Amino acid sequence: MEIIAEIEVTLMGTGVGIPHSGRAQAGLVLTADEPLLFDCGAGVLLRLSEAGFSPLEVDVVLLTHLHLDHVSDLLPLAKARWLLGERKLDLFGPEGSGVWFDQVRSLYPYLEELEVSITTVRPGDEFLLSGLKIRAGEGVHSLPALGYRIESGGRAVVYSGDTEPAPSIWELAEGADLLVHECSFPEPFIVTNHSTPRRLGETLRGSGVKRVVLTHLYPQTIGREEEMVRDVLAAIGDGARVEVGRDLQRILV
Ligand SMILES: [Zn+2]
């Protein structure tokens, strides 16, 4: 009998650059053998603690892009690890991540003691991390942006990062067990660089994705959550389960 290890996803932050109650900025932890943190916006460091993760456990961070609502708590995380005596951190991110990180941390000399390995990830890159197969896809956003597909034991989880609904994310999400996709605004907002329910559902049609969890919610989504789910479901048209994510939600895949 084949034993398939479960992947656990914990949403750290389902909010955005404009604060609203209950939603920290972007971040999620995916745990198979060890936790991988994807994005680290403001509030994520506290959410990690609330979810029971010590900063010492978070050795690897993968960034989708460098907007502040996805990176604000990265240096505070590095500092927490430094205070606890840990000097190493592995960082993966899009083009520019190395320059950004080195410039910001140069303002805090003690953080220069950290050994940070920074790997630039490009759309289409595939690599192994903690026994997981990871593939990056290109988001459609206002600066270089990545989505990630993570596979283990025949299961697949996809995180979109910030993007318009895009064929590149469809490809990442094809047949996935779980897609955590940004859905910044309800209908009838028309936006670039971000997703809205109907266009997201239409773009995902035929992908065969099994479960979609919406994240990256602007305050305009307050009270509109059920309607957003209905709009995605109506457009996707192929029986996926769709829901609006909430901070600290744990999802077993
Ligand atoms: Zn964002």
Boltz pocket constraint, residues with backbone or C-beta under 6 A from the ligand:
constraints:
  - pocket:
      binder: B
      contacts: [[A, 15], [A, 16], [A, 17], [A, 26], [A, 67], [A, 69], [A, 70], [A, 162], [A, 216]]
      max_distance: 6.0
